[in-house]
């Protein structure tokens, strides 16, 4: 058993996603800058408002894409931990709880309603971090299911918010084989 190896791998992935987010952000900034040699060729037929609209749309999509990737990486880490705790038959309370859950549901377990709740009740981590994470996954569901409804998250989710949350939960004692 190795504790936090999954998070070490996830930490690298989180940093790669952050780099890609920053590269795209900078690329958009340069593309839409009048210092871009192709600016007037590309945007000469558009009004300032239209150019700003396209820029805003691309940067919002960058936030969504990379935020979604962060949350997917976090989900994978929690699901690997769940499976590891079940297979290794550890004696800690969280592992015992997960084994019982696995006997009933196997891999059909809910990330937010079951895994996060058991983590929250384990007293291994700060419960409010899991509440924040659970709320962030409502944002992920909105992204994943087509954004066809008006979300009511109670807060704005941007890349920085999700990145900060991902970095905060790196200290969770997740297990990998």
WOFEN-V913667 format. One record per pair of residues at least 4 apart in sequence whose ideal C-beta (glycine too) atoms are under 8 Angstrom apart, sorted by the first residue. I is the first residue (numbers start at 1). J is the second residue. If there is no record, write none. Layout:
I;J
I;J
//
This chain:
1;84
1;88
1;90
1;175
1;177
2;175
2;176
2;177
3;173
3;174
3;175
4;8
4;170
4;173
4;174
5;9
5;176
6;10
6;77
6;80
6;81
6;174
6;175
6;176
7;11
7;77
7;170
7;171
7;172
7;174
8;12
9;13
9;176
10;14
10;73
10;74
10;76
10;77
10;166
10;170
11;15
11;167
11;170
12;16
13;17
13;73
14;18
14;70
14;73
14;163
14;166
14;167
14;170
15;19
16;20
17;21
17;66
17;69
17;70
17;73
17;163
18;22
18;66
18;159
18;163
19;23
20;24
20;66
21;25
21;62
21;63
21;66
21;159
21;163
22;26
23;27
24;28
24;62
24;66
25;29
25;59
25;62
26;30
27;31
28;32
28;55
28;58
28;59
28;62
29;33
30;35
30;36
31;36
31;42
32;36
32;39
32;43
32;51
32;54
32;55
33;39
34;39
34;40
35;39
36;42
38;42
39;43
40;44
43;51
46;50
46;51
46;54
47;51
48;52
49;53
50;54
51;55
52;56
53;57
54;58
55;59
56;60
57;61
58;62
59;63
60;64
61;65
62;66
62;159
63;67
63;158
63;159
64;68
64;143
65;69
66;70
66;159
67;71
67;139
67;140
67;143
67;157
67;158
67;159
67;162
68;72
68;140
68;143
68;144
69;73
70;74
70;159
70;162
70;163
70;166
71;75
71;136
71;137
71;139
71;140
71;162
72;76
72;140
73;77
73;166
74;78
74;133
74;166
74;169
75;79
75;111
75;137
75;140
76;80
77;81
77;174
78;82
78;111
78;115
78;116
78;119
78;174
79;83
79;107
79;111
79;115
80;84
80;174
80;176
81;85
81;174
81;175
81;176
82;86
82;98
82;102
82;109
82;115
83;87
83;107
84;88
84;175
84;176
84;177
85;90
85;94
85;95
85;98
85;99
85;175
86;95
86;98
86;99
86;102
87;177
88;95
88;175
88;177
89;95
89;99
90;95
90;96
90;175
91;95
91;96
92;96
93;97
93;122
94;98
94;118
94;119
94;122
94;124
95;99
96;100
97;101
97;118
97;122
98;102
98;115
98;118
99;103
100;104
101;105
101;109
101;114
101;118
102;106
102;109
105;109
105;114
109;114
109;115
110;114
110;115
111;115
111;116
111;137
112;116
112;117
112;134
112;137
113;117
114;118
115;119
116;120
116;130
116;133
116;134
117;121
117;130
118;122
119;124
119;125
119;130
119;172
120;125
120;127
120;130
120;131
124;172
124;173
125;129
125;130
125;169
125;171
125;172
125;173
126;130
127;131
128;132
129;133
129;165
129;168
129;169
130;134
131;135
132;136
132;165
133;137
133;165
133;169
134;138
135;139
135;153
135;154
135;155
136;140
136;157
136;161
136;162
136;165
137;141
138;142
138;151
138;153
139;143
139;151
139;153
139;157
139;162
140;144
141;145
142;147
142;149
142;151
142;153
143;147
147;151
153;157
155;161
156;161
157;161
157;162
158;162
159;163
160;164
161;165
162;166
163;167
164;168
165;169
166;170
//
